Amino acid sequence: MKLSIEKILPIALCIVFPALNAITTRGIINIFDVDSLILLRWASVSVMLYLLWMLLDYISKKAETYRFLKSIIAATVLLIIVYNIFLLTPLFQDKNLKWMFVVRYFIAIIPFLIIQYAFRANKKVAQLELEKTADTNRKLQGSARSITYQSRPAFFI
C-alpha cells in the first residue's frame, strides 16, 4: 500500500509547524529550556492543526461558491472552539501566548490553503490531460477505421 503525498504532507506539516514555532520563538540555544507541558502543548497544537487541515480540505471540496469566505468562517469557528478548550487547560496560561496562538493559527491557514489549492489544480490538470489523450485516441481510431474501409473496397471481398 503506497501512501500518497496528499496523506503524508498534512501530517508532516502539523508535526513540523509547532517545532518551527518553538525554534523561532526561543532560539536554537534555548530550545532545550522547556517546561513540563511542552510535549503536551506540541501534541495538542499538532492535532488542532490537523483538524484545521481536514476542515479546510472538506470545505474546499464541498463548497461551490464563496469557498474562501466559507473556509475563513469555518476556521474561525474551529479557532473559537479550540481556544476555549485550551483556556480550560494549563497549556496557555501566559496572555502573550494566547494572542500569539490566535495570530499563528490564522497564519497557518495561508500555507494550508495554498497547498490544498495546488493539489486540486494538479488533479484538474491531470484530468484535462487524460481527457485530451482520450479525445486524441478516439480521433486516431476513427481515422484508422476510415483508412481500413477505404483500403478494402467491397469488391475485394
BELHU-V717398 format. One record per residue. N is the residue number from 1. RES is the residue in one letter. SS is DSSP state (H for helix, E for strand, - for the rest). BURIAL is # if it has 16 or more other ideal C-beta (glycine too) atoms within 10 Angstrom, else .. D_LAST is the distance of its C-alpha to the last C-alpha in Angstrom with 2 decimals. Layout:
BEGIN
N:RES:SS:BURIAL:D_LAST, N:RES:SS:BURIAL:D_LAST
END
This chain:
BEGIN
1:M:-:.:53.45, 2:K:-:.:53.48, 3:L:-:.:55.82, 4:S:-:.:54.68, 5:I:H:.:56.91, 6:E:H:.:57.19, 7:K:H:.:59.06, 8:I:H:.:61.17, 9:L:H:.:62.32, 10:P:H:#:64.26, 11:I:H:.:66.17, 12:A:H:.:66.96, 13:L:H:#:68.15, 14:C:H:#:70.28, 15:I:H:.:71.97, 16:V:H:.:72.42, 17:F:H:#:73.70, 18:P:H:#:76.96, 19:A:H:.:77.55, 20:L:H:.:77.10, 21:N:H:#:79.46, 22:A:H:#:82.08, 23:I:H:.:81.85, 24:T:H:.:82.10, 25:T:H:.:84.95, 26:R:H:.:87.05, 27:G:-:.:86.23, 28:I:-:.:85.11, 29:I:-:.:88.69, 30:N:H:.:89.58, 31:I:H:.:86.34, 32:F:H:.:88.06, 33:D:-:.:90.90, 34:V:-:.:89.37, 35:D:-:.:90.75, 36:S:-:.:89.96, 37:L:-:.:87.45, 38:I:H:.:85.13, 39:L:H:.:82.47, 40:L:H:.:82.56, 41:R:H:#:82.33, 42:W:H:#:79.43, 43:A:H:.:77.52, 44:S:H:#:78.21, 45:V:H:#:77.16, 46:S:H:#:73.97, 47:V:H:.:73.13, 48:M:H:#:73.98, 49:L:H:#:71.72, 50:Y:H:.:68.85, 51:L:H:.:69.41, 52:L:H:#:69.41, 53:W:H:#:66.08, 54:M:H:.:64.49, 55:L:H:#:65.96, 56:L:H:#:64.75, 57:D:H:#:61.29, 58:Y:H:.:61.09, 59:I:H:#:62.29, 60:S:H:#:60.01, 61:K:H:.:56.98, 62:K:H:.:58.11, 63:A:-:.:59.86, 64:E:-:.:57.85, 65:T:-:.:60.69, 66:Y:-:.:63.94, 67:R:H:#:62.72, 68:F:H:.:65.44, 69:L:H:.:68.21, 70:K:H:#:67.16, 71:S:H:#:67.07, 72:I:H:#:70.58, 73:I:H:.:71.94, 74:A:H:#:70.51, 75:A:H:#:71.80, 76:T:H:.:75.21, 77:V:H:.:75.33, 78:L:H:#:74.46, 79:L:H:#:77.16, 80:I:H:.:79.74, 81:I:H:.:78.95, 82:V:H:#:78.95, 83:Y:H:.:81.99, 84:N:H:.:83.98, 85:I:H:.:83.02, 86:F:H:#:84.11, 87:L:H:.:87.39, 88:L:H:.:88.23, 89:T:-:.:87.80, 90:P:-:.:90.00, 91:L:-:#:87.10, 92:F:-:#:87.93, 93:Q:-:.:91.69, 94:D:-:.:92.07, 95:K:H:.:91.70, 96:N:H:.:90.11, 97:L:H:.:87.56, 98:K:H:.:86.66, 99:W:H:.:86.03, 100:M:H:.:84.16, 101:F:H:#:81.96, 102:V:H:.:80.99, 103:V:H:.:80.34, 104:R:H:.:78.29, 105:Y:H:#:76.31, 106:F:H:.:75.16, 107:I:H:.:74.55, 108:A:H:#:72.26, 109:I:H:#:70.13, 110:I:H:.:69.05, 111:P:H:.:67.22, 112:F:H:#:65.77, 113:L:H:#:64.23, 114:I:H:.:63.00, 115:I:H:#:61.32, 116:Q:H:#:59.73, 117:Y:H:.:58.46, 118:A:H:.:56.96, 119:F:H:#:55.20, 120:R:H:.:53.74, 121:A:H:.:52.71, 122:N:H:.:51.03, 123:K:H:.:49.05, 124:K:H:.:48.00, 125:V:H:.:46.88, 126:A:H:.:44.86, 127:Q:H:.:43.25, 128:L:H:.:42.41, 129:E:H:.:40.89, 130:L:H:.:38.77, 131:E:H:.:37.58, 132:K:H:.:36.88, 133:T:H:.:34.83, 134:A:H:.:32.85, 135:D:H:.:32.21, 136:T:H:.:31.12, 137:N:H:.:28.71, 138:R:H:.:27.17, 139:K:H:.:26.81, 140:L:H:.:25.24, 141:Q:H:.:22.72, 142:G:H:.:21.85, 143:S:H:.:21.56, 144:A:H:.:19.36, 145:R:H:.:17.04, 146:S:H:.:16.94, 147:I:H:.:16.39, 148:T:H:.:13.34, 149:Y:H:.:11.86, 150:Q:H:.:13.05, 151:S:H:.:11.72, 152:R:-:.:7.99, 153:P:-:.:7.64, 154:A:H:.:5.67, 155:F:H:.:5.38, 156:F:H:.:3.76, 157:I:-:.:0.00
END
